[in-house]
Amino acid sequence: MDIQMADMQLCSSILSNLDGCILGKHEEIERLLIAVIAGGHVLLEDVPGTGKTQLVKALAKSIGGQFRRIQCNPDLLPTDITGVSIYHPKQERFIFRPGPIMANILLADEINRATTKTQSALLEAMEEGHVTVDGDSFELPQPFILLATQNPIEFEGTYTLPEAQLDRFMMKLSLGYPSEEDEHRMVTGNDGNHPSERIQRVMEIGDITLIQQQALAVHMDDAVGKYLVSLVRGTREHNQVRLGASPRAAIALSRASKARAFLNQRRYVTPDDVKALAPYVLSHRLLLRTEARMNGLSSEEVVEQVLQSTKVPIRLER
């Protein structure tokens, strides 16, 4: 497989757009683009005001397609997301009125302020690419990518996402506060309009589908595949973990690693691709034992321990 230069230029243009929107967060932005190329959903968790929503809006503007936003709150109902069937008297039948989920890019802002019942309305869409309303199934536009933001669960008025839903997010990312220099640039360069308002589209939504297909065709050597599986199984065997990463997590890590190789203009996956993304693909899927949490152990530290204890393959077939 040849890495098409035109596709790489499109990806570079997206990165340039987003770098100009959220200053000093190139690595975090690159991981977000990797997830999009891999066809995965992303959970952005951070304190308010760090640019999560603006980053998603800038991404949606860059790649085109249908974009919808849901502002989650405790009053939001499942049908407010999926749509509802309404009886039409003249036609004497029910007509489906699609909800905002019928989009290529869906932003679920502050997803953990919605109730667990409403959060669960997204499960079918995230995994199967369709929604069921009153017994009828409706296909979602393709590609369909859910980008959700949430505040830390310690904040007032938030609900913990169910484990089944967390497992459907390919990555969980955090932007964090900007550096002092970048924050100074934000303040002095503020003209009243956010940089995301000036974003220009650099590709059509169909281009993303083609790029996703190319990334999926990137070669993964058998040794790298076994290394990846060893990492995932290592989270299940860790003595401080009650629920380890699922087989879905292994598939997500594989797709993300291929996307990272593609973005770096390689036709093959290296162990470094897997290592670089494992914390962001695996950590949010782990459920630690109560005593581990009481002792201050985090899921990220568990993944790091697994990375340190798992042997890395040396020789690869390319």
N, C-alpha and C positions, 0 to 999 in steps of 0.2 A: 504494500500500500504506500502510495506517495502522499506526503503531506502537502496539500495544495496551498501555494503561496497566497492565493486570493483569500482563502479561508483564514489563514494566519493573519493577514492584514485586517480582516474584519474583527478578529478577536483582539488584535492590538488596538484597534480603534475604540472598541468597547472599553478596554482597560484604561485608555487615555481619557475617555469621557468620564468614567467613574472616579479616576484619580483626581480629576479637576473638580469633582463634586464633593468628595470626602477626602480632605487633605491628610497625608501622612499614614494612610491605611492600605498601602499597595498589596501587602501580603494577604490581608483579610479580603480585599476586593478580588484578588486572584483566586482565592478559595471559593468565593461565591460564584465566580465565572466557571470554575471547574465543576461545581455542582450542576450548574445550568447545562454545560456541555455533556455531563453524564446523565442528564435527564432526571435529576433528583430534586426533592423538595428541601427547603432550608429553613431552619429555625434560628432567628437572630435574637439573642438574649442579651440585654444590657439595660443600664439605668436610663431613664428618660433623657432626651436631649442630645444623644450622641450621634444622631444622623441615620438611624436604622431605616426609618420610613423614607427619607430623602434618597438613600442609596437604592432602595427597591424601585422608587419612582424613576430614578435616573436610568437604571437597568432596563426597565420596561420601555422607556422612551427610546433607548438606544437600539433595541432589537425589534421594535414594532409589534404588530399583533394586537389582539384585544386585551386591554388591561382594565381590571376592575379592583376596587378597594372596598374592604369591609372594615368598619370601625367596630370592634367587638366590645360588648358591654353586657352586664347581667340580664338585660331585657331582650337581647337578641335571640330569636327563635331559629330552630333548624331550617324552617321553610324560608326564613329571610336570606339564607345562603343558597339552598338548593333550588328554590322556586316552589310554586304551588299550583295545583289544578283548580280552576275556577269554572263553575257551571255557567254555560252560555245559553240563555233561555231560547233565543231564536234558533240556534243550531241544535238545541236539545242534547247537548253533550258537554263533557268537561274539556276545557282547553288548558294546556300547560303554559303557565307564565314563567319563563326561566328566571332564575335568580342570578346574582353576580358571579356564581361559580362557573357559569358558561363563558369562560375567558381563557386565553392562552397564559396570561400572567395574572395570578390572583394574589393580592396583598391582604392578608388577614392581620390587621394592626391590633396589637395588644391582645393576642389570641387568648391569653390566660385570664382575661377579664370576663370572657364568656363562660357560661356554665358548662359543666362536663357533658351534658346532653347535647348542647349546641356544638361543642368541640367534636363530639363523636360523629356529627353529620358530615364531617370532612373525611372520615376514614375510608369509605368506599371510593370516593373520588380520588384520593391520594394513591390508592393501591391499584384500582381497576380501571380508572379513566372514565367512569360513568357514575350517574346518580340514579337512585330509584325513588320515585314519588308516586304514592298511591298505587303501588304495584307495577308501574310502568318504568322501564329503564331508558335513560336518555344519555347518549354519548357526549362526552366533553370535547371541545376543540382540541386538536393536537398541533403542537405539543401543549401539555397542560403542566404548569409549574406553580406550586404553592410556595410563596415566600411569606413566612409568618414572623411577626415580631412579638416579643414578650418582655415584660419587666421581671426582675428577679422575684421568685415566689415569696420572698419575705415581705414584699410590698403589700400594703393594705388593699383589699378588694381583688386579690388574684386567686386563681384556682390552679392546682397542680395538673399538668397534662397527664392523661392516662398513659401507662406504659405502652399500650398497643399503638397509640398515636405517635408517641416519641419514636417508636421503632420505624415508623414510616417516613421520618425525616432523614434524608441521606446525611446531612451535616447539621451540627449545631455550632454557630459561630458567634463571636462577640467582637465588637469594634473597640470598646474601651475608650477612655478619655484621650484626647489628642495631646501631643507634646506641647510644651510651652511655646516653642517656635511656631508650630502649626496653628495653635490657638490664637497667637498674636496675628498671624496672617489672616485668619478668619475675621478677626475684629477689625483690622485696618482695611481689609478688602471688601467689607460688607457695604453694598450699595442699596440695600433694602430688598433685593431679590436674591433668592437662594440660587446657587449655581445650577441646580437641577432644572430650573426653569429655562435655562439656555441650552440644554442638551439637544443635540440634533440626532435624528435616527441615522444609523450607519449600516443597517441591514434590514432585510425583510424577515418575517417570522419563519418563512420556509427555509431560509439559510441556516437557521439554528437546527432544523431537522436534519439537513444534509451534514452539518458539522457533527451532530450527535452520532450519525451513522458511521462517519469516518473514525471518530474516537472509539466507538465500540469495536471497530476492526483492528485496533492496535494490538500487537502480539503480546501475550503474557506467557513467559516461559514456565514450564512445569515446576521448576524449582521455586520460582517466585510465587506461583500459585500455592504450593505447599507451605511456603513461609507465611503467606497471608492467612491461610487456614489455621496454621499453628498459633498465630496471634489471636485470632478470634476464639479458638478453643481454649487458649490460655486464660482468657477472661472468665470462662466458665469454671475453670479448675482452680482459680485463685481462692485462697481460703478465707478471704474477706468479702467475697462476692456471693450474694444470694441468687441473683439472676444475671447470667452473663449475656454476651452478645449473641444474637440469633443468626440462623443461616441467611436471613434477609440482610443482616449487617455485613456478612461476608461478600454477598453479591454487590452490595452498595460500595464496599471498599474496593472491590475489583473494578467496578465501573468508574469510580472516582480516580483510581490510580491510572487507568487508561486515559482518562480525560487530562490528567496532569501531564502524562507523557506527550499527548497530542499537543497540548498548549506549549510544551517545551520543544516542539518540532522533532519528536522522536517517534519511531515506529515500533517501539518495544517498551515494556514496563520494567523499571529497575526496583530493587528493594527500597531504595531511597524514596521512590514515589509512594510506596506503601507506608513506610515509616513516617513520612511527612504528613500524611492524611489520617493515619490511624487514630490520633487523639480526637479529631473532629468528627469522625465517623462512628467511633465506638463508645466514647465516654458517656454520652447522654443516654445510651441504651443499658447501662449497668445499674443494677439495684444492689446496693451494699448492705451488709449485715448491720443490724442496729448498733452493735458494739463498735463496729468500724466507724460509723458516722459519729458516735459519741466521742470517739478518740480523735476526731478531726480528719480522718482519712477521706480523700476526695476520689471521685471516679477517674479524674485526670491522672492522679498519682498512681492508681491501680494500672491504668493503661501504660504509663511510663515504666512501671515495674515489669510488666509483661514484655514490653519492647526490649528492656535491658536483659531479660532472662531468655529470650528466644534467639536461637542461632540464626545468623543472617547467611543466606547462600552466597558463595563466592563466584563460582563459574556458571555462566549462563549461556544458553544456546540462542543465537540471534539470527 
